[in-house]
Amino acid sequence: MYIKIEGLSRTYVLNNGHKSVALEKVDLEIQQGEFICLLGPSGCGKSTLLNMIAGFEKPSTGSVNIKGELVDKPSVDRITIFQNYGLLPWRTVVKNVELGLEAKIPDKRKRREIAEEYIRLVGLSDYKKHHPAQLSGGMQQRVALARALAVDPEILLMDEPLGALDAMTRMNMQEEIERLWLEKQKTIIFVTHDIEEAVFLADRIVMMTPGPGRIKSIIDVPLARKRDRTSPDFLKIRDQVFAGFELKGVDHTEYYL
């Protein structure tokens, strides 16, 4: 198994001495090249789970293993893309994309070639000398994608990367992410609370309950690529996922933000 998560729990000790359980007894196996969406409301432990896969946080109990090796620290083989893009405002697009390569490739010319290749891949060649402030939100997210892909990670971890975008830009970026995944065949773990986004992108949807976060169920999405959001099969799976969150006290509107 490529990624194996066993008995994973995370408990935080608050300032008042009380304990808060963010994640409890999570078991999950992920195949190489899969596109997995972690779906659930705010506070259900999605980002905590992602952070432990990334190696940013250590579990209170349980383990994350990738290719049989215990995850206990970050690695260049696992790159995380956050909602705020993380671009350096004083760097141009090409210099931002080169950032992850600087410790890996000492040759400046080679770094520039790789950066420009991935800038072309995300359709921003005409903007490579622009600074982030000169770009739209969707374009900034493309730069973040190019920077992540340029270091050739095995796994992309995406923490609600499209949450700050308007509806049309968000849909366009979903299609862009799907295209890049099909082309590069990376393993992607994508955090979202948008049901339609999860159905559009995922091979499997991991549905999580409100805190403490647990896996409620896992739904396969056996739809052909490229997916039609208006097709009866798409709508059937979307409704199946929505029905799975019919839990007392849950505000279901959050899944359509």
Backbone bond lengths (Angstrom), bond angles and torsions (degrees), N, CA, C in turn:
res aa  C-N    CA-C-N  psi(-1)  N-CA   C-N-CA  omega(-1)  CA-C   N-CA-C  phi
1 M - - - 1.469 - - 1.522 110.03 -
2 Y 1.335 116.48 135.11 1.457 121.23 -175.03 1.526 111.69 -69.21
3 I 1.351 116.82 -55.25 1.466 121.43 175.09 1.524 107.66 -120.97
4 K 1.327 116.21 126.65 1.464 120.69 179.51 1.522 109.07 -128.02
5 I 1.328 115.09 119.80 1.460 122.53 179.81 1.516 107.66 -112.42
6 E 1.330 117.04 123.56 1.457 120.96 -174.78 1.527 111.18 -130.04
7 G 1.340 115.36 125.39 1.465 121.38 173.25 1.514 114.56 54.38
8 L 1.329 116.71 35.18 1.467 120.68 -171.07 1.529 111.14 -79.06
9 S 1.327 115.59 124.88 1.464 121.97 177.09 1.523 109.04 -136.60
10 R 1.348 114.99 150.72 1.470 119.81 176.55 1.517 108.94 -140.46
11 T 1.339 114.99 121.10 1.461 121.76 179.20 1.523 108.82 -119.83
12 Y 1.330 116.11 133.83 1.460 121.70 177.84 1.529 109.49 -108.31
13 V 1.325 116.75 143.87 1.464 121.42 174.19 1.524 107.81 -98.64
14 L 1.326 117.19 120.76 1.458 123.00 -176.74 1.529 110.68 -81.01
15 N 1.328 114.99 169.13 1.474 120.25 -178.60 1.525 113.23 -59.79
16 N 1.340 115.97 -30.39 1.469 119.64 -179.68 1.530 112.66 -84.34
17 G 1.343 115.51 3.69 1.456 119.56 178.51 1.515 114.79 91.79
18 H 1.343 116.20 -12.96 1.459 119.89 178.07 1.532 110.27 -74.02
19 K 1.311 114.81 159.55 1.461 120.13 -179.49 1.524 110.75 -105.85
20 S 1.336 115.24 143.70 1.458 121.62 176.50 1.527 108.43 -123.54
21 V 1.334 115.65 121.42 1.468 120.72 -178.86 1.528 108.51 -92.53
22 A 1.331 116.39 110.27 1.467 121.02 -179.11 1.517 111.93 -85.45
23 L 1.324 116.21 -33.63 1.470 121.56 -174.67 1.518 107.60 -144.99
24 E 1.342 116.50 139.84 1.461 118.87 -174.75 1.522 111.72 -140.28
25 K 1.323 115.85 118.00 1.474 124.18 170.23 1.529 112.42 51.02
26 V 1.316 115.87 59.11 1.464 121.25 179.32 1.519 109.57 -93.61
27 D 1.335 115.64 127.80 1.458 123.04 173.84 1.522 107.79 -121.50
28 L 1.339 116.20 129.10 1.461 119.50 -177.65 1.522 109.40 -157.83
29 E 1.334 115.80 138.16 1.458 121.32 174.74 1.524 109.33 -121.24
30 I 1.331 116.65 136.49 1.468 122.39 -175.90 1.523 108.58 -129.11
31 Q 1.317 115.84 132.49 1.462 121.37 179.19 1.527 110.52 -84.78
32 Q 1.308 116.45 154.18 1.458 120.96 176.21 1.528 109.95 -62.66
33 G 1.342 115.84 134.20 1.456 120.78 178.83 1.512 114.96 84.74
34 E 1.332 118.22 -0.58 1.463 121.02 178.63 1.518 111.33 -74.81
35 F 1.334 115.13 152.96 1.460 122.23 169.95 1.523 106.74 -110.29
36 I 1.334 115.69 108.18 1.459 122.01 -177.17 1.521 109.42 -109.54
37 C 1.328 117.20 132.47 1.462 120.83 171.91 1.525 109.29 -108.25
38 L 1.336 115.95 129.14 1.460 122.46 170.58 1.523 107.02 -93.36
39 L 1.313 116.84 114.73 1.460 122.10 -171.75 1.519 110.54 -118.36
40 G 1.332 115.70 131.71 1.456 119.86 176.59 1.512 110.61 172.46
41 P 1.329 117.63 170.35 1.464 121.68 -178.13 1.521 111.22 -72.68
42 S 1.323 115.96 167.63 1.459 120.62 175.63 1.525 109.93 -57.94
43 G 1.336 116.09 138.57 1.446 120.53 177.98 1.514 115.03 85.96
44 C 1.351 117.39 11.12 1.468 119.08 -178.19 1.530 112.02 -95.46
45 G 1.330 117.84 3.81 1.455 120.04 175.22 1.518 115.48 93.60
46 K 1.332 117.62 8.95 1.469 120.30 -178.99 1.525 110.92 -60.51
47 S 1.337 116.52 -51.13 1.464 120.48 -177.97 1.530 111.25 -67.77
48 T 1.328 116.29 -34.29 1.469 119.57 176.65 1.522 110.49 -61.94
49 L 1.333 116.27 -44.90 1.464 120.85 177.87 1.522 110.29 -61.35
50 L 1.331 116.95 -44.00 1.464 120.75 179.42 1.527 111.05 -61.73
51 N 1.328 115.92 -42.28 1.471 120.28 -179.51 1.523 112.49 -63.77
52 M 1.316 117.14 -32.95 1.466 119.56 178.56 1.530 111.28 -76.32
53 I 1.333 117.34 -32.86 1.465 119.84 173.26 1.533 109.56 -65.90
54 A 1.335 116.01 -37.62 1.463 120.60 178.82 1.517 112.36 -70.33
55 G 1.329 116.83 -23.93 1.459 120.37 -175.98 1.512 113.39 92.51
56 F 1.338 117.31 9.00 1.464 121.19 178.51 1.529 111.68 -75.31
57 E 1.328 116.54 -30.60 1.458 121.92 179.13 1.522 109.28 -127.51
58 K 1.325 115.53 151.84 1.454 120.32 176.92 1.528 109.50 -103.71
59 P 1.327 116.76 141.25 1.470 119.11 -179.50 1.522 112.47 -69.78
60 S 1.328 115.78 153.50 1.462 120.43 172.21 1.525 109.34 -74.51
61 T 1.324 116.08 -39.79 1.461 122.13 172.64 1.527 107.99 -142.72
62 G 1.310 116.30 160.40 1.455 120.86 178.03 1.519 112.40 86.21
63 S 1.343 115.67 -172.89 1.465 119.99 -174.10 1.516 111.92 -153.63
64 V 1.342 114.47 157.86 1.468 123.34 169.52 1.521 106.59 -119.93
65 N 1.322 116.25 124.72 1.460 121.66 177.03 1.520 109.59 -121.13
66 I 1.329 116.48 134.60 1.459 122.01 176.21 1.527 107.88 -122.26
67 K 1.316 115.29 120.99 1.466 121.84 -175.32 1.522 111.36 52.92
68 G 1.340 115.94 37.40 1.453 121.30 176.14 1.510 115.24 83.68
69 E 1.337 117.93 -0.91 1.462 121.17 -179.16 1.528 110.65 -108.72
70 L 1.322 115.38 136.32 1.456 120.84 -178.86 1.528 110.92 -68.02
71 V 1.317 116.37 132.95 1.466 121.62 175.18 1.522 108.29 -85.18
72 D 1.328 117.27 115.94 1.468 120.65 177.81 1.525 112.54 -133.89
73 K 1.336 116.47 5.69 1.459 121.20 177.65 1.530 109.03 -164.26
74 P 1.336 117.92 163.00 1.479 120.36 177.45 1.525 111.54 -64.42
75 S 1.323 115.89 159.94 1.459 122.17 179.64 1.520 109.65 -147.67
76 V 1.313 117.00 149.00 1.466 120.84 176.54 1.514 111.27 -68.50
77 D 1.329 117.59 -11.12 1.466 120.72 175.42 1.516 112.21 -78.46
78 R 1.348 116.26 -11.62 1.464 121.72 178.81 1.524 108.03 -127.98
79 I 1.316 116.87 111.83 1.463 121.81 -177.56 1.526 109.18 -112.18
80 T 1.327 115.82 133.71 1.460 121.33 -179.46 1.528 110.26 -105.72
81 I 1.323 115.76 134.52 1.469 122.49 174.86 1.522 107.62 -113.90
82 F 1.333 115.80 123.28 1.459 121.42 -176.15 1.529 110.94 -101.18
83 Q 1.324 115.03 169.69 1.464 121.61 -178.89 1.518 112.22 -65.16
84 N 1.342 117.29 -30.01 1.469 119.43 -176.31 1.535 113.24 -89.73
85 Y 1.335 117.00 10.09 1.474 124.85 174.37 1.528 113.51 71.85
86 G 1.336 118.96 -42.17 1.458 121.04 177.91 1.515 114.54 70.80
87 L 1.333 117.43 25.81 1.467 120.08 178.81 1.524 110.17 -80.44
88 L 1.316 115.71 147.90 1.468 120.81 177.57 1.531 108.60 -87.90
89 P 1.332 117.51 116.99 1.463 120.73 -171.39 1.522 114.53 -64.08
90 W 1.337 117.73 -24.30 1.466 120.25 -178.15 1.530 112.41 -86.96
91 R 1.336 116.61 -3.77 1.459 120.30 178.68 1.525 110.50 -102.77
92 T 1.313 116.37 146.04 1.459 120.71 173.10 1.526 109.84 -70.62
93 V 1.329 116.05 172.84 1.465 120.90 177.46 1.522 110.82 -55.50
94 V 1.331 117.10 -50.19 1.463 119.81 -176.62 1.523 111.18 -65.16
95 K 1.321 117.56 -36.36 1.456 120.62 178.67 1.533 111.60 -70.68
96 N 1.331 117.28 -33.37 1.460 120.29 174.64 1.523 111.02 -65.36
97 V 1.323 116.45 -41.84 1.465 119.91 -179.57 1.525 110.70 -68.68
98 E 1.324 116.81 -31.92 1.466 120.82 178.52 1.537 112.71 -71.44
99 L 1.326 116.78 -17.83 1.462 120.62 -170.88 1.529 113.18 -52.46
100 G 1.329 116.40 -50.01 1.454 119.53 -178.12 1.517 114.29 -69.37
101 L 1.324 115.76 -15.80 1.464 120.67 -178.23 1.523 112.82 -89.05
102 E 1.320 116.77 -15.00 1.463 120.14 -170.42 1.525 112.86 -63.78
103 A 1.339 116.57 -35.84 1.465 119.18 178.84 1.524 111.99 -83.94
104 K 1.331 115.50 -13.55 1.456 120.88 -173.24 1.526 112.89 -99.85
105 I 1.345 115.98 -35.60 1.468 120.92 -175.03 1.527 108.74 -128.65
106 P 1.319 118.57 106.42 1.476 121.06 -177.95 1.525 114.01 -70.89
107 D 1.323 117.23 -25.43 1.462 121.09 -177.08 1.537 110.08 -73.60
108 K 1.334 116.95 114.21 1.464 121.30 -175.83 1.527 112.14 -62.88
109 R 1.328 116.13 -39.45 1.466 119.29 -179.20 1.524 111.15 -64.83
110 K 1.326 116.66 -42.29 1.464 120.60 178.96 1.518 110.65 -64.77
111 R 1.346 116.44 -41.45 1.468 120.31 177.58 1.517 110.58 -58.46
112 R 1.325 116.39 -45.35 1.458 120.81 -178.91 1.534 111.06 -63.44
113 E 1.320 117.11 -39.97 1.471 120.87 179.16 1.534 110.97 -61.74
114 I 1.332 115.29 -45.27 1.471 119.38 -179.38 1.524 110.25 -65.85
115 A 1.342 117.14 -44.97 1.469 120.98 -179.77 1.523 110.67 -59.38
116 E 1.320 116.95 -45.09 1.463 119.91 -178.11 1.526 111.66 -68.28
117 E 1.337 116.97 -30.77 1.470 119.94 176.38 1.520 110.51 -61.86
118 Y 1.328 116.34 -44.53 1.469 119.45 -177.33 1.528 112.01 -77.98
119 I 1.298 117.24 -27.31 1.465 119.79 172.45 1.525 109.91 -65.14
120 R 1.319 116.62 -40.42 1.473 120.39 174.46 1.523 110.50 -62.34
121 L 1.331 115.94 -40.96 1.456 120.97 -177.36 1.531 111.83 -59.71
122 V 1.328 117.20 -35.39 1.470 120.16 179.76 1.530 112.19 -96.75
123 G 1.331 116.61 9.50 1.460 120.73 172.12 1.512 115.96 75.00
124 L 1.347 117.52 33.14 1.464 120.09 -176.45 1.531 113.17 -122.44
125 S 1.323 117.33 23.16 1.470 119.92 -177.71 1.522 112.55 -56.84
126 D 1.323 117.04 -34.24 1.467 120.46 -178.55 1.529 112.38 -74.54
127 Y 1.331 116.92 -7.19 1.463 120.58 -175.33 1.527 111.99 -118.83
128 K 1.318 118.29 13.79 1.458 120.39 -171.77 1.528 113.23 -65.46
129 K 1.336 117.44 -21.54 1.466 119.80 179.44 1.526 112.32 -99.06
130 H 1.335 116.74 3.49 1.460 120.97 177.53 1.533 110.24 -79.64
131 H 1.340 114.65 158.85 1.464 121.10 173.12 1.531 108.83 -98.52
132 P 1.338 118.64 157.50 1.466 121.11 -176.85 1.525 114.45 -51.31
133 A 1.326 117.55 -39.04 1.470 120.19 -178.25 1.522 112.57 -63.29
134 Q 1.325 117.33 -18.21 1.462 122.03 179.87 1.523 112.32 -90.15
135 L 1.322 117.53 1.78 1.458 122.65 -175.73 1.524 111.32 -112.75
136 S 1.317 116.36 153.72 1.464 121.31 172.96 1.530 109.11 -73.24
137 G 1.355 115.46 168.87 1.462 119.65 178.89 1.520 112.53 -59.88
138 G 1.340 116.45 -42.10 1.457 120.19 179.38 1.518 112.20 -64.52
139 M 1.324 116.55 -37.63 1.463 120.40 178.62 1.523 110.86 -68.87
140 Q 1.326 116.80 -38.64 1.465 119.78 176.71 1.530 110.50 -62.48
141 Q 1.336 116.46 -38.87 1.459 118.62 178.72 1.524 111.07 -66.62
142 R 1.329 117.48 -32.84 1.470 120.89 175.73 1.525 110.73 -65.41
143 V 1.326 116.27 -38.11 1.467 119.87 176.87 1.527 109.77 -63.08
144 A 1.333 116.42 -43.20 1.466 120.43 178.84 1.530 110.87 -61.61
145 L 1.337 116.92 -39.08 1.457 120.87 176.57 1.528 111.26 -64.82
146 A 1.324 116.10 -45.25 1.463 120.16 179.31 1.519 110.78 -60.44
147 R 1.331 117.47 -42.75 1.458 121.60 179.58 1.530 111.35 -62.88
148 A 1.344 116.00 -40.49 1.464 119.70 179.90 1.529 111.06 -67.93
149 L 1.322 117.45 -43.56 1.458 121.23 -177.36 1.525 112.09 -71.31
150 A 1.328 117.09 -28.39 1.472 120.87 -175.44 1.523 112.30 -62.06
151 V 1.331 118.03 -30.52 1.470 120.14 -179.60 1.525 111.79 -85.74
152 D 1.342 115.91 2.61 1.466 123.41 174.56 1.529 112.43 55.50
153 P 1.342 117.44 56.12 1.460 119.65 178.59 1.530 110.56 -74.17
154 E 1.310 116.16 158.34 1.460 119.54 174.50 1.524 111.04 -80.09
155 I 1.343 115.86 -31.16 1.461 121.29 -174.57 1.521 109.72 -129.92
156 L 1.340 116.27 133.04 1.457 122.21 172.64 1.524 108.37 -107.97
157 L 1.328 116.28 124.84 1.456 123.17 178.10 1.526 107.27 -109.42
158 M 1.328 117.11 119.56 1.465 120.75 -171.77 1.520 109.47 -121.84
159 D 1.345 115.72 113.90 1.455 121.98 -174.01 1.531 110.55 -100.80
160 E 1.337 115.92 92.34 1.469 122.96 -177.37 1.523 110.96 43.91
161 P 1.320 118.10 54.47 1.462 120.33 -172.76 1.520 114.28 -69.58
162 L 1.338 117.38 -16.69 1.463 119.94 -175.99 1.521 112.41 -108.51
163 G 1.318 117.15 7.23 1.456 120.88 -172.67 1.511 115.42 -63.28
164 A 1.339 117.89 -25.92 1.463 120.77 -176.63 1.531 113.33 -92.80
165 L 1.335 116.98 1.22 1.460 120.16 -174.92 1.529 111.65 -92.69
166 D 1.344 116.44 154.15 1.460 120.32 174.54 1.531 109.09 -69.39
167 A 1.333 116.95 165.36 1.468 122.06 -170.34 1.527 113.28 -58.12
168 M 1.337 117.42 -46.38 1.464 119.95 -176.88 1.526 111.16 -69.34
169 T 1.328 117.18 -42.23 1.468 120.19 178.20 1.519 110.06 -63.85
170 R 1.318 115.93 -38.68 1.464 120.67 179.43 1.525 110.90 -61.35
171 M 1.335 117.41 -44.73 1.457 120.92 178.66 1.521 110.87 -63.78
172 N 1.320 116.94 -40.57 1.471 120.06 177.89 1.522 111.48 -63.31
173 M 1.335 116.30 -40.20 1.459 120.30 179.50 1.532 111.64 -69.82
174 Q 1.315 117.43 -32.68 1.468 119.96 174.34 1.529 109.88 -60.42
175 E 1.319 116.31 -43.29 1.468 120.63 178.83 1.527 110.77 -66.22
176 E 1.341 116.56 -36.55 1.458 120.98 178.81 1.529 110.99 -66.64
177 I 1.314 116.51 -43.32 1.466 120.60 178.80 1.520 110.54 -63.92
178 E 1.333 116.65 -41.88 1.466 120.01 177.50 1.533 110.88 -61.35
179 R 1.324 116.91 -43.13 1.463 121.05 -179.85 1.526 110.99 -62.06
180 L 1.326 116.63 -45.89 1.463 120.52 -179.81 1.524 111.49 -65.64
181 W 1.327 116.92 -37.67 1.463 120.29 177.65 1.525 110.85 -64.84
182 L 1.333 117.11 -43.57 1.465 120.56 179.10 1.525 110.81 -62.87
183 E 1.333 116.35 -36.11 1.458 120.79 -177.63 1.524 112.27 -76.36
184 K 1.340 117.19 -40.79 1.462 121.16 -173.44 1.529 113.61 -99.53
185 Q 1.344 117.11 -17.59 1.468 121.82 177.53 1.533 113.40 54.45
186 K 1.308 116.22 41.95 1.459 121.24 173.27 1.532 109.49 -79.08
187 T 1.320 116.27 158.58 1.455 120.81 169.18 1.524 106.95 -82.73
188 I 1.337 116.86 124.87 1.465 120.75 -178.24 1.522 109.80 -121.09
189 I 1.330 115.44 130.88 1.470 122.28 171.25 1.520 106.24 -117.50
190 F 1.320 116.50 117.02 1.458 123.78 -165.60 1.530 109.18 -122.21
191 V 1.322 116.79 117.98 1.464 122.19 179.44 1.527 109.61 -88.86
192 T 1.333 116.13 131.76 1.471 120.26 177.57 1.526 109.38 -154.78
193 H 1.339 116.85 161.28 1.457 120.27 166.73 1.525 110.32 -120.56
194 D 1.328 116.29 18.31 1.462 123.05 179.40 1.535 108.61 -103.91
195 I 1.327 116.69 112.36 1.463 121.27 -175.66 1.525 111.23 -61.66
196 E 1.329 117.75 -46.31 1.461 120.17 -177.38 1.527 111.24 -63.48
197 E 1.328 117.17 -37.87 1.457 121.56 177.02 1.530 110.30 -60.88
198 A 1.319 116.20 -44.03 1.466 120.89 -179.90 1.524 111.37 -63.23
199 V 1.326 116.92 -43.43 1.472 120.02 -179.67 1.529 110.47 -66.90
200 F 1.317 117.57 -36.06 1.467 120.65 179.96 1.521 111.70 -67.29
201 L 1.334 117.80 -37.37 1.459 121.36 -170.37 1.524 115.14 -97.02
202 A 1.324 117.94 -36.41 1.469 120.41 -161.14 1.521 114.45 -85.34
203 D 1.340 114.67 149.84 1.463 121.32 161.60 1.525 109.46 -79.17
204 R 1.346 114.72 -39.13 1.466 121.12 176.01 1.522 108.92 -139.23
205 I 1.327 115.31 143.30 1.462 121.90 177.78 1.520 108.34 -109.65
206 V 1.343 115.45 121.13 1.459 121.32 176.82 1.525 107.35 -95.58
207 M 1.327 116.18 108.11 1.457 122.23 -176.79 1.517 109.54 -88.40
208 M 1.347 115.89 125.41 1.460 120.88 -176.19 1.523 110.96 -114.01
209 T 1.315 114.97 145.88 1.463 121.07 -178.86 1.522 110.10 -87.43
210 P 1.354 117.37 161.32 1.464 120.07 173.62 1.522 110.66 -60.12
211 G 1.370 114.95 157.75 1.456 121.30 -172.32 1.514 114.41 -51.28
212 P 1.348 117.29 142.84 1.463 123.74 -2.41 1.526 111.38 -69.46
213 G 1.316 115.95 138.76 1.453 120.94 -173.96 1.522 112.59 -66.36
214 R 1.308 114.45 126.34 1.464 122.09 173.47 1.530 108.06 -135.13
215 I 1.317 116.55 161.40 1.461 119.77 173.96 1.519 108.17 -83.67
216 K 1.337 115.55 118.47 1.464 120.83 178.31 1.517 110.41 -79.96
217 S 1.344 116.03 -47.13 1.457 121.07 178.94 1.520 109.20 -165.70
218 I 1.321 115.89 167.00 1.462 122.25 177.23 1.520 107.65 -126.59
219 I 1.319 115.28 126.09 1.466 120.82 -176.54 1.518 109.89 -113.47
220 D 1.329 116.30 125.99 1.463 121.79 173.77 1.522 109.26 -74.01
221 V 1.339 115.76 144.58 1.465 121.01 176.48 1.536 107.25 -120.69
222 P 1.337 117.62 84.77 1.467 121.45 -173.74 1.531 113.17 -86.10
223 L 1.331 116.55 41.82 1.463 120.77 -179.28 1.518 110.32 -92.07
224 A 1.327 116.04 142.14 1.464 120.42 178.20 1.525 109.75 -66.88
225 R 1.320 116.21 151.11 1.465 122.54 171.73 1.526 107.52 -91.23
226 K 1.259 119.07 142.58 1.438 134.40 -3.03 1.522 109.17 -82.89
227 R 1.322 116.34 142.03 1.449 119.79 -169.67 1.520 113.40 -88.59
228 D 1.324 114.06 142.42 1.461 122.42 179.75 1.524 108.02 -100.65
229 R 1.332 116.60 113.29 1.466 121.19 -175.96 1.529 112.79 -66.64
230 T 1.329 117.63 -15.51 1.468 120.54 -177.69 1.521 112.67 -103.01
231 S 1.329 118.30 0.03 1.476 120.50 -176.80 1.522 110.19 -72.70
232 P 1.341 117.12 151.38 1.471 120.30 178.58 1.536 112.40 -58.19
233 D 1.340 117.97 -38.22 1.464 120.34 -179.11 1.529 111.45 -66.75
234 F 1.351 116.46 -39.64 1.468 120.73 177.48 1.525 109.78 -62.84
235 L 1.321 116.10 -47.98 1.467 120.44 -177.48 1.526 111.62 -65.31
236 K 1.340 116.18 -33.09 1.471 119.92 178.40 1.521 111.04 -63.80
237 I 1.347 116.69 -44.71 1.465 119.56 179.26 1.519 110.62 -68.64
238 R 1.348 116.94 -40.10 1.461 119.84 177.42 1.529 110.82 -57.34
239 D 1.341 116.16 -44.11 1.462 120.08 -179.74 1.524 111.38 -68.64
240 Q 1.333 116.92 -33.57 1.462 121.05 176.98 1.530 110.58 -63.37
241 V 1.336 115.71 -43.28 1.465 119.74 178.89 1.523 109.93 -65.29
242 F 1.326 116.43 -46.15 1.462 119.96 179.77 1.522 111.08 -58.01
243 A 1.340 117.11 -43.53 1.465 121.14 -179.80 1.518 111.04 -63.06
244 G 1.329 116.40 -30.00 1.454 120.56 179.37 1.510 113.75 -67.83
245 F 1.346 116.62 -18.13 1.461 121.05 179.19 1.520 112.14 -100.73
246 E 1.323 117.56 17.36 1.461 120.29 177.96 1.521 109.34 -75.76
247 L 1.340 113.64 72.71 1.458 120.66 -178.43 1.524 109.93 -110.80
248 K 1.302 116.57 141.79 1.470 121.43 -179.59 1.518 110.06 -59.95
249 G 1.350 115.54 129.39 1.453 120.17 175.18 1.517 114.58 88.01
250 V 1.333 118.78 -0.34 1.461 120.97 -179.52 1.525 109.75 -93.10
251 D 1.318 116.28 130.15 1.459 121.39 176.52 1.529 108.08 -83.49
252 H 1.331 117.85 101.93 1.455 121.64 -172.51 1.529 112.50 -70.66
253 T 1.333 117.70 -18.32 1.471 117.94 179.22 1.517 111.66 -62.03
254 E 1.336 117.19 -22.48 1.466 120.69 -177.80 1.522 111.22 -63.10
255 Y 1.324 116.81 -25.02 1.465 119.33 -176.92 1.517 112.11 -80.04
256 Y 1.313 118.06 -2.59 1.464 120.28 179.09 1.504 112.36 -118.46
257 L 1.344 118.04 12.49 1.458 121.81 178.12 1.513 110.08 -68.66
